[in-house]
Amino acid sequence: MPVAFLSRHGRGHRIAPAEINYRANVWGFKALGCDALLSASAVGSLQERHAPRNAVIPDQFIDRTRRRADTFFGDGLVAHVSFAEPVCPALALALDEAAASAGLAARRGGTYVCMEGPQFSTRAESRLYRSWGADVIGMTNLTEAKLAREAEICYATLAIVTDWDAWRESEAAVSVEAVIAILAENAAAARRTMREAVARVLPDRDCFCRKALEHAILTDRAAIPAETRRRLDEDASGRRHAR
């Protein structure tokens, strides 16, 4: 099975979370013919049950971002995709089984708070998210998930817990040094998990992700501006989005 890989922060980790061109990244995968997107990222824990060095495979998100381009549509073309279930269940299962096989302690299910960053949370923010019942917090995954759904690409993420965020006063505040140290410890298990997960992604999986645009476009086709139609007209398979 052909696999494409992209480092979202660039070589040398040069691109901040809010500066990532998520639309270009997802469109690039679509143009290559990818129909499934498995991501991995570092997160802070908001609950005692998610200890550093473990992983979570979230199935829900809360959006706390502010300045990101997170849709392919607009400019005279209105589309509303269903996003009640933002993670592909088939891919989440593949990650769950792969983590078990790779020896990475992981919990399937949970809520990921996507914050703007690049600063970490204040203690008040961290306690607030914890009171909502959220499980982990990060800066990237929700934007990817939204765009993947609009591109009709299945999406799931392996969220590797590196710290307790800021709510746990008995712990030191989040630091880049601590995050990097734990990521380095988990790197081998995370790589094994992703390799295993790729092999478990079935081409004939039955999910709703790849039909997300079937009833989503509300704009009268005749009213779509020519430039917008040109921009979104065809994906890599030649199938028209604005049909």
C-alpha positions as CSV (number, residue, x, y, z in Angstrom):
1,M,0.0,0.0,0.0
2,P,1.5,3.4,-1.0
3,V,2.0,5.8,1.9
4,A,2.7,9.5,2.0
5,F,4.3,11.2,5.0
6,L,4.3,14.9,5.9
7,S,5.8,16.7,9.0
8,R,3.2,19.3,9.7
9,H,5.7,21.6,11.5
10,G,8.3,21.3,8.7
11,R,11.9,20.1,8.9
12,G,13.5,21.4,12.0
13,H,10.1,22.2,13.5
14,R,10.0,25.7,12.1
15,I,6.2,26.3,11.7
16,A,4.0,27.3,14.6
17,P,0.6,25.6,15.0
18,A,-1.4,28.6,13.9
19,E,1.0,29.2,11.0
20,I,0.6,25.7,9.4
21,N,-1.1,25.8,6.1
22,Y,-3.6,23.0,6.9
23,R,-5.5,23.5,3.7
24,A,-2.4,23.0,1.6
25,N,-1.4,19.9,3.6
26,V,-4.8,18.2,3.3
27,W,-5.2,19.2,-0.3
28,G,-1.8,17.8,-1.0
29,F,-2.8,14.4,0.4
30,K,-6.0,14.5,-1.6
31,A,-4.1,15.3,-4.8
32,L,-1.8,12.3,-4.2
33,G,-4.9,10.1,-4.0
34,C,-4.9,9.5,-0.2
35,D,-8.2,8.5,1.2
36,A,-7.1,8.0,4.9
37,L,-5.1,10.3,7.1
38,L,-3.4,9.1,10.3
39,S,-1.8,11.8,12.4
40,A,0.3,11.7,15.6
41,S,0.9,14.6,17.9
42,A,1.9,15.6,21.5
43,V,-0.8,16.5,24.0
44,G,-1.2,17.5,27.6
45,S,-3.4,15.4,29.9
46,L,-6.5,16.9,31.5
47,Q,-7.5,13.8,33.5
48,E,-5.7,11.5,36.0
49,R,-6.4,8.5,33.8
50,H,-4.2,9.8,31.0
51,A,-0.7,9.7,32.3
52,P,2.4,10.9,30.4
53,R,3.9,8.3,28.2
54,N,0.5,6.9,27.4
55,A,-1.7,7.8,24.4
56,V,-5.3,8.7,23.6
57,I,-7.2,8.1,20.4
58,P,-9.8,10.8,20.7
59,D,-13.2,10.7,19.0
60,Q,-14.4,14.2,19.8
61,F,-13.0,17.7,19.7
62,I,-13.6,21.1,21.2
63,D,-12.5,24.1,19.1
64,R,-10.6,26.9,21.0
65,T,-8.7,28.2,17.9
66,R,-9.2,31.8,16.6
67,R,-7.2,32.6,13.5
68,R,-7.1,29.6,11.2
69,A,-8.4,28.9,7.7
70,D,-10.4,25.7,8.4
71,T,-12.6,25.3,5.4
72,F,-12.1,24.9,1.6
73,F,-15.3,26.6,0.9
74,G,-16.6,30.2,1.0
75,D,-16.1,32.7,-1.8
76,G,-19.6,32.2,-3.1
77,L,-19.8,28.5,-2.3
78,V,-21.6,27.4,0.9
79,A,-21.1,23.8,2.2
80,H,-22.0,22.4,5.6
81,V,-20.5,18.9,6.2
82,S,-21.7,16.7,9.0
83,F,-19.1,16.8,11.8
84,A,-21.0,15.3,14.8
85,E,-18.6,12.3,14.6
86,P,-15.3,14.0,13.6
87,V,-13.1,10.9,13.7
88,C,-13.3,7.9,11.3
89,P,-14.3,4.8,13.5
90,A,-12.5,2.5,11.1
91,L,-9.2,4.4,11.4
92,A,-9.6,4.8,15.2
93,L,-10.0,1.0,15.5
94,A,-6.9,0.5,13.4
95,L,-4.9,2.8,15.7
96,D,-6.3,1.1,18.8
97,E,-5.3,-2.4,17.6
98,A,-2.0,-1.2,16.3
99,A,-1.1,0.5,19.7
100,A,-1.8,-2.8,21.5
101,S,0.3,-4.7,19.1
102,A,3.2,-2.2,19.4
103,G,3.2,-2.2,23.2
104,L,1.9,1.4,23.5
105,A,-0.6,2.0,26.3
106,A,-3.5,3.8,24.6
107,R,-7.2,4.5,25.4
108,R,-9.7,4.7,22.5
109,G,-12.2,7.5,22.8
110,G,-12.1,10.9,24.5
111,T,-12.3,14.6,23.9
112,Y,-9.4,16.7,22.5
113,V,-9.4,20.4,23.2
114,C,-7.7,22.2,20.3
115,M,-6.2,25.5,21.6
116,E,-4.7,28.3,19.5
117,G,-1.2,28.4,21.1
118,P,1.7,28.8,20.8
119,Q,1.6,29.5,24.5
120,F,0.5,26.7,26.8
121,S,-2.7,27.0,28.9
122,T,-3.1,29.1,32.0
123,R,-4.1,27.2,35.1
124,A,-7.6,28.7,34.9
125,E,-8.0,27.6,31.3
126,S,-6.7,24.1,32.1
127,R,-9.1,23.7,35.0
128,L,-12.0,24.9,32.9
129,Y,-11.3,22.3,30.1
130,R,-10.9,19.7,32.8
131,S,-14.3,20.6,34.3
132,W,-15.9,20.2,30.8
133,G,-14.8,16.5,30.9
134,A,-12.2,17.0,28.2
135,D,-9.4,14.4,28.1
136,V,-6.4,16.0,26.4
137,I,-5.3,19.3,24.9
138,G,-3.2,20.1,21.8
139,M,-2.8,22.7,19.1
140,T,-3.2,21.0,15.7
141,N,-5.6,18.1,15.3
142,L,-9.1,19.7,15.0
143,T,-8.2,21.9,12.0
144,E,-6.8,18.8,10.2
145,A,-10.0,16.8,11.0
146,K,-12.3,19.5,9.7
147,L,-10.5,19.8,6.4
148,A,-10.1,16.1,6.0
149,R,-13.8,15.7,6.4
150,E,-14.4,18.4,3.7
151,A,-11.9,16.6,1.5
152,E,-13.7,13.3,2.1
153,I,-10.6,11.8,3.7
154,C,-10.9,9.5,6.7
155,Y,-9.1,10.9,9.7
156,A,-7.9,9.7,13.1
157,T,-5.1,10.7,15.5
158,L,-2.7,9.2,18.0
159,A,-2.4,11.7,20.8
160,I,0.7,11.0,22.8
161,V,0.5,12.4,26.3
162,T,3.7,14.3,27.3
163,D,2.6,16.3,30.4
164,W,-0.3,17.1,32.8
165,D,-1.0,20.5,31.3
166,A,-1.3,23.2,34.0
167,W,-4.2,22.0,36.2
168,R,-2.1,19.7,38.4
169,E,-0.3,22.0,40.8
170,S,1.7,19.2,42.3
171,E,3.5,19.0,39.0
172,A,5.9,21.5,37.4
173,A,4.5,23.7,34.7
174,V,4.6,22.4,31.2
175,S,8.0,22.9,29.5
176,V,9.3,22.2,26.1
177,E,12.2,20.2,27.6
178,A,9.8,17.8,29.3
179,V,7.6,17.4,26.2
180,I,10.6,16.6,24.1
181,A,12.1,14.2,26.6
182,I,8.9,12.1,26.8
183,L,8.4,12.2,23.0
184,A,11.9,10.8,22.6
185,E,11.1,8.0,25.1
186,N,7.9,7.1,23.1
187,A,9.2,7.6,19.6
188,A,9.9,3.9,18.9
189,A,6.5,2.8,20.2
190,A,4.7,5.5,18.3
191,R,6.5,4.6,15.0
192,R,5.6,0.9,15.5
193,T,2.0,1.9,16.1
194,M,1.8,4.0,13.0
195,R,3.4,1.3,10.9
196,E,1.0,-1.3,12.3
197,A,-2.0,1.1,11.8
198,V,-1.2,1.7,8.1
199,A,-1.2,-2.0,7.5
200,R,-4.6,-2.3,9.1
201,V,-6.4,0.4,7.1
202,L,-8.8,-1.5,4.8
203,P,-9.5,0.0,1.3
204,D,-13.1,-1.2,1.4
205,R,-13.9,0.1,4.9
206,D,-17.5,1.2,5.5
207,C,-17.6,4.7,6.9
208,F,-19.4,8.0,6.3
209,C,-16.2,10.1,5.8
210,R,-15.8,9.5,2.0
211,K,-19.4,10.7,1.3
212,A,-19.2,13.9,3.4
213,L,-20.0,16.2,0.4
214,E,-22.9,14.1,-0.9
215,H,-25.6,16.5,0.5
216,A,-23.4,19.3,1.9
217,I,-23.3,21.9,-0.8
218,L,-26.2,24.3,-0.6
219,T,-25.3,26.9,-3.2
220,D,-27.1,26.7,-6.5
221,R,-24.6,25.2,-8.9
222,A,-25.3,27.9,-11.5
223,A,-24.5,30.6,-8.9
224,I,-21.1,29.4,-8.0
225,P,-18.5,32.0,-9.1
226,A,-16.2,30.8,-11.9
227,E,-13.0,31.4,-9.9
228,T,-14.3,29.4,-6.9
229,R,-15.4,26.6,-9.2
230,R,-12.0,26.6,-10.9
231,R,-10.3,26.4,-7.5
232,L,-12.3,23.5,-6.2
233,D,-13.5,21.9,-9.4
234,E,-11.6,18.7,-9.5
235,D,-9.7,16.5,-7.0
236,A,-6.9,14.2,-7.8
237,S,-9.2,11.5,-9.0
238,G,-10.9,13.8,-11.5
239,R,-14.3,13.6,-9.6
240,R,-15.9,17.0,-9.3
241,H,-16.5,18.4,-5.8
242,A,-19.1,21.0,-6.9
243,R,-21.3,18.5,-8.8
